[in-house]
């Protein structure tokens, strides 16, 4: 009996020792760390000129009315100033500041407040809408206290983090929490690998830093879930990805991303079975751009990319981010699955920003999207959501979707959705074009389920999920 007790006590002590060695102590206070970091975190305010047409009539036409378009040109153009607030942090003693692109986008004037009382004008050194990062230069000869970047790859779920920023214009606000998840994608930008945290992040925190317990920046706070404030789910751009973009913006004033020249999609279980692949992994090449690095290297539609430059591709979404941070002009090995076997292709990467694919997509973004399209399976007409819609309806900046312009009497949506509602998701997949919605509706019709789950903004701009049975 005594031997059993000794064995039990030994195991208990070993377990306790192991736990204490591998776990980090809970901070007694964040005060010293916050005091050290506060001088490096800045508040950013911007002003933007917005031109609108005033209504010449003492009433408004109902949304969707033919008179609305007929008389909209009769208004008198009027300019008004719009103000916005955000956060940022100093990375160089000469006054180089990092923030989010959406904080300073289209701004006429940028004012940066340091230490709560010093105000400086700032100019944009470079901005990247694709990762939502901007770099500013304070217009002064004063010296500042910079912060250092940490290694975001070492950040673990459960680690303590500190967020400092300018929520609701209050300035100098510190919140603490833990890393809740890694590698999150929420459909806000092209390159997403967010750190999720429960440290309170609110409107105005955008562009502010997320610190580890050593005082290093491991993330740039960029988004929240919940339009009315923090609900304990915030997202930060990892510092390792951000640093590559920041260095390019400082050096060149623009980004220089690697370009492979393929359109890709997920590898489903069914595709993996047909291709005799051990499991659903990699990125399926749907098409190859003409004269692209991939075409020159012999990559074909139907290939499955398993590895890129020595890094395994487990999910399709991983490939664009890895390619983007790879040096332009570098020759890399791409492992692909073709004809039920692995082969290697050597690809010399091009530059995304000079590619025809990028120019076409940019032109499409800049063109007004008012073309009406019919979704036959749903018996509705839709048009692309525009930046003007987003501004007028006060939607999140990165919202994409389709505005419903007509609903047939026999449409399955007739009793569920109003005109001018915005379809933003179908089957939990982000909707960017009419073809996205058509494809998903077809998949549902071809399945046994016959029900499509839509996420919409209704006419009160409230986000709602609606289940619709298709015939």
Phi, psi and omega in degrees: 000319180296322179296321180297318179297319181295317180297315181298316180296320180298314179298317181298315180295320179296318179296316181296318180296315180298318180296318182290328180288318187274344181259153179261145182292148176288128181299136176288328179200152176259006190300311182298317181294316180297318180298323180291324189269335187306320181296343183264352180261132186241158173257136183240129174236140182230154172235138181229137177272125180243128178259127179227162175261126178284151180280119182281356183252153180280019180207171178241142174284146179295147179304134179090352180292141177298335180289337181299312178288325185297321187253004186292338181281352185277353181289159177268123179300131178227142179255140175221155180265129177249132181253148178218156181235150177200191182229170177193181179210149185273128181246359180212141183298342179278002175094034174272127186240138176254138176209189174273147175299320184291345176288323187246001184301132177064015182285140174277321180226141177235121177245129181247127180255126181245138179058022174080343185227340180270129180242137180224145170283152181225148174245156182272120175281326180181153181217148181229099180296333185292326175250359178062052179231141174224150178238128182246156173239121177290135183271077181197161177262001181293158177258147185231169179263111181272163171250162182253154175276144174257182180266102183292339179292337180273350180292133184243152175300127182103347177293144175289142175220159181233131176246133177233136182187203190235054184294133179054025178076010183283335176070151173048041182258131182249130173230151182234154177186201179235166171284120184271329182196165178235163172057040179277143174232124184235010173080023180271326184215173185292322184247104185232131176205053193293148164272127177262136182222154175259007170297130186301120177234127184231178177303126184107341175283344184307130179092351180281166185271151169248118186258148167272182185283359173261002178084016178262146179282119177248357179197159174247115183294127189225341185204156174226158169260132183105107187286340184267003179142183184291134173240023178082015177227102178237161185229140182230142175285125181300142185296326182296320176289318184297321184300323180298315180292317182299315180298320179292320180295322178291318184282316187249345186078005180202173180263155175227088184266148174294149182226125180264323177088037177230149167259132189234164176214170181294148170267110180275169177300321181295318179294318178300320179295315181296321182276001181059035175271143188302327178201170179287107180204165178087189180233123181278127180281113180276324177202160180238129181290143179296139178060022180274165176305323180293317180297318180296330182273352177092014175284140187235159172300137183100343174291151175246118180279117183261326180218147176226119178053039177086357180257128180289141177255103180276322178232150182307318186296342181287329187297310182303322181292320180292317179297317185299325184270002179272141186300133176297134180090354181282140174271123182235156175267132178241118179269124181236159177253116181218134179054042173066028175208159179273137173223160182248133173239139177259124186238132172265114187292140172267189179250125183303313188293342178255003182280154177297323179303315183292318181296319179296314182294324178293318179297321179295324179293324185276344181278144176296133184255072182249011180287128181273133179234150181261132171256097190301317185295333180259351180057048176224161171247142183222161170224162181293139173292133182251167176298326178295320176300313182300317181292313184293328183261003175057047179267162175305142188305324187267013182296136172234156179162194184233133177270128180281120183257334178215145176226119179291153181300327181263016177289142175296347179265356191305321184261005186245331189227144179264160171303147179072005167292155184244119176275117183250339179214152170221129184054038179067013178253137183294136179259120179247340183211167178298326179296325176302314182291319178301313183297317181292318178299320179296318178301318180294316180296327180280349181265178178275346187286313178065008180241130178251135178261116181253141168253129184226162160255122180278187184292345174266010180060032175263135180281130183220149170258137180225127175267128183235128178276126181262146180271000000 
